[in-house]
Amino acid sequence: MKYFTMNNGVRIPVLGTGTNTFGKENGNFNGKVTYDTKELSSAIELGYRLIDTAIYYRNEAVIGKAVKESNVHRSDFFITSKIPADKAFTDTDEIVRHFVKQSLKEIDLDYIDLYLIHFPLESNEENLRVWRILETFVFQGLIKSIGVSNFNIDQLAYLIKHARIKPVLNQFQSFPGKHQQSLIDFCKDNHVIPEAYQSFAKLDAQIKDTLIELAKPYNKTWSQVILNYQVNEGLVVIPKSHNKQHQFENIDIFDFELSDKDRMTIKQMHVE
Ligand SMILES: NC(=O)c1ccc[n+]([C@@H]2O[C@H](COP(=O)([O-])OP(=O)(O)OC[C@H]3O[C@@H](n4cnc5c(N)ncnc54)[C@H](OP(=O)(O)O)[C@@H]3O)[C@@H](O)[C@H]2O)c1
């Protein structure tokens, strides 16, 4: 596995697994939580160490269970969770503290590697209020790093300016056709790691066809080309799959190099 070093000196795997439908009936986001760890266990066996969960996903306990069931040391994992922005989770400082403690209890792995604000709240001041509480968990050692998700440049800039602990990472939707290049550039200029979610899920059909052709000379798949491209652009990626073959493909992306021309073709892909 390759790693990036975040602005606090902590290393993060460049590739991990999404989990938003894992451990649930029929693999449905809204399905009943079954505590079945099969998808995660197969990902861990294949070498995935970064696991991306959230309070919203209701499966933090499934992640903790899979990690404990594995033969891999806790310190080799990198677990991310997130607090929702909704008032039910953030209305008062006490509520925020309650839900962060609840996350720690559900995951039950002594500490969480990275904790994100899942979506921006209604104002920059509100974001900062929740941020200040997350900072206290870092000071206590219960959370190692903190960051944000779905923040735009303005929201990120405000936080960077006012925070005691700078956000290490911003997780947002990014895929060929909708890279969000200016946000990626802003993150990199400010030493905040950009992390892509939904690298595949919203891909335009025509763009996918182009990527299938582009991948052929490398003996790789369109999905491997996307992940290789994103990692080389400095993004952490968190593809999710319920299929072991796809999980294997998605981690087998480090043995080829896209030509400058192909990289440029992907960079310029754009859908209105
Ligand atoms: N911060 C946020 O607001 C936010 C929002 C959305 C998602 N996320 C996070 O990002 C993660 C990834 O997003 P996502 O799960 O929505 O979408 P995704 O990873 O982009 O795509 C998942 C879909 O791609 C398919 N797939 C995966 N690997 C494949 C491969 N090698 N070949 C062909 N198809 C493949 C999967 O089907 P199979 O299962 O059949 O392989 C599944 O249908 C989530 O699980 C979650 O952890 C965060």
The ligand as an SDF file (V2000), in Angstrom:
LIG
                    3D

 48 52  0  0  0  0  0  0  0  0999 V2000
  -18.8560   11.9850    2.3750 N   0  0  0  0  0  0  0  0  0  0  0  0
  -19.9610   11.7450    1.6990 C   0  0  0  0  0  0  0  0  0  0  0  0
  -20.9040   12.5570    1.6630 O   0  0  0  0  0  0  0  0  0  0  0  0
  -20.0940   10.4510    0.9430 C   0  0  0  0  0  0  0  0  0  0  0  0
  -21.1300   10.2880    0.0070 C   0  0  0  0  0  0  0  0  0  0  0  0
  -21.1980    9.0920   -0.6930 C   0  0  0  0  0  0  0  0  0  0  0  0
  -20.2600    8.0840   -0.4630 C   0  0  0  0  0  0  0  0  0  0  0  0
  -19.2870    8.2590    0.4660 N   0  0  0  0  0  0  0  0  0  0  0  0
  -18.2950    7.1860    0.7580 C   0  0  0  0  0  0  0  0  0  0  0  0
  -17.6740    6.8270   -0.4630 O   0  0  0  0  0  0  0  0  0  0  0  0
  -17.8040    5.4280   -0.6660 C   0  0  0  0  0  0  0  0  0  0  0  0
  -17.8560    5.1360   -2.1560 C   0  0  0  0  0  0  0  0  0  0  0  0
  -19.0110    5.6850   -2.7330 O   0  0  0  0  0  0  0  0  0  0  0  0
  -20.1850    4.7610   -3.3000 P   0  0  0  0  0  0  0  0  0  0  0  0
  -20.1670    3.5170   -2.5180 O   0  0  0  0  0  0  0  0  0  0  0  0
  -21.4240    5.5660   -3.3160 O   0  0  0  0  0  0  0  0  0  0  0  0
  -19.7910    4.5690   -4.8300 O   0  0  0  0  0  0  0  0  0  0  0  0
  -18.5490    3.9880   -5.6610 P   0  0  0  0  0  0  0  0  0  0  0  0
  -17.5260    3.3560   -4.8060 O   0  0  0  0  0  0  0  0  0  0  0  0
  -18.1290    5.0620   -6.5990 O   0  0  0  0  0  0  0  0  0  0  0  0
  -19.2720    2.9120   -6.5580 O   0  0  0  0  0  0  0  0  0  0  0  0
  -19.8570    1.7720   -6.0540 C   0  0  0  0  0  0  0  0  0  0  0  0
  -20.4600    1.0210   -7.2240 C   0  0  0  0  0  0  0  0  0  0  0  0
  -19.4330    0.6770   -8.1570 O   0  0  0  0  0  0  0  0  0  0  0  0
  -19.4480   -0.7110   -8.3870 C   0  0  0  0  0  0  0  0  0  0  0  0
  -18.0550   -1.1500   -8.5150 N   0  0  0  0  0  0  0  0  0  0  0  0
  -17.0900   -1.0950   -7.5820 C   0  0  0  0  0  0  0  0  0  0  0  0
  -15.9250   -1.5680   -8.0650 N   0  0  0  0  0  0  0  0  0  0  0  0
  -16.1640   -1.9260   -9.3480 C   0  0  0  0  0  0  0  0  0  0  0  0
  -15.3610   -2.4770  -10.3620 C   0  0  0  0  0  0  0  0  0  0  0  0
  -14.0570   -2.7590  -10.1630 N   0  0  0  0  0  0  0  0  0  0  0  0
  -15.9350   -2.7410  -11.5750 N   0  0  0  0  0  0  0  0  0  0  0  0
  -17.2280   -2.4610  -11.8030 C   0  0  0  0  0  0  0  0  0  0  0  0
  -18.0580   -1.9320  -10.8650 N   0  0  0  0  0  0  0  0  0  0  0  0
  -17.5210   -1.6640   -9.6510 C   0  0  0  0  0  0  0  0  0  0  0  0
  -20.1290   -1.3300   -7.1950 C   0  0  0  0  0  0  0  0  0  0  0  0
  -20.8190   -2.5010   -7.5600 O   0  0  0  0  0  0  0  0  0  0  0  0
  -20.3660   -3.9570   -6.9890 P   0  0  0  0  0  0  0  0  0  0  0  0
  -20.6500   -3.9430   -5.5300 O   0  0  0  0  0  0  0  0  0  0  0  0
  -21.2110   -4.8940   -7.7740 O   0  0  0  0  0  0  0  0  0  0  0  0
  -18.9070   -4.0960   -7.2940 O   0  0  0  0  0  0  0  0  0  0  0  0
  -21.1340   -0.2360   -6.8010 C   0  0  0  0  0  0  0  0  0  0  0  0
  -22.3070   -0.3620   -7.5710 O   0  0  0  0  0  0  0  0  0  0  0  0
  -19.0760    5.0630    0.1120 C   0  0  0  0  0  0  0  0  0  0  0  0
  -19.1710    3.6760    0.3520 O   0  0  0  0  0  0  0  0  0  0  0  0
  -18.8970    5.9050    1.3340 C   0  0  0  0  0  0  0  0  0  0  0  0
  -18.0050    5.2650    2.2410 O   0  0  0  0  0  0  0  0  0  0  0  0
  -19.1760    9.4320    1.1540 C   0  0  0  0  0  0  0  0  0  0  0  0
  1  2  1  0
  2  3  2  0
  2  4  1  0
  4  5  1  0
  4 48  2  0
  5  6  2  0
  6  7  1  0
  7  8  2  0
  8  9  1  0
  8 48  1  0
  9 10  1  0
  9 46  1  0
 10 11  1  0
 11 12  1  0
 11 44  1  0
 12 13  1  0
 13 14  1  0
 14 15  2  0
 14 16  1  0
 14 17  1  0
 17 18  1  0
 18 19  2  0
 18 20  1  0
 18 21  1  0
 21 22  1  0
 22 23  1  0
 23 24  1  0
 23 42  1  0
 24 25  1  0
 25 26  1  0
 25 36  1  0
 26 27  1  0
 26 35  1  0
 27 28  2  0
 28 29  1  0
 29 30  1  0
 29 35  2  0
 30 31  1  0
 30 32  2  0
 32 33  1  0
 33 34  2  0
 34 35  1  0
 36 37  1  0
 36 42  1  0
 37 38  1  0
 38 39  2  0
 38 40  1  0
 38 41  1  0
 42 43  1  0
 44 45  1  0
 44 46  1  0
 46 47  1  0
M  CHG  2   8   1  16  -1
M  END
$$$$
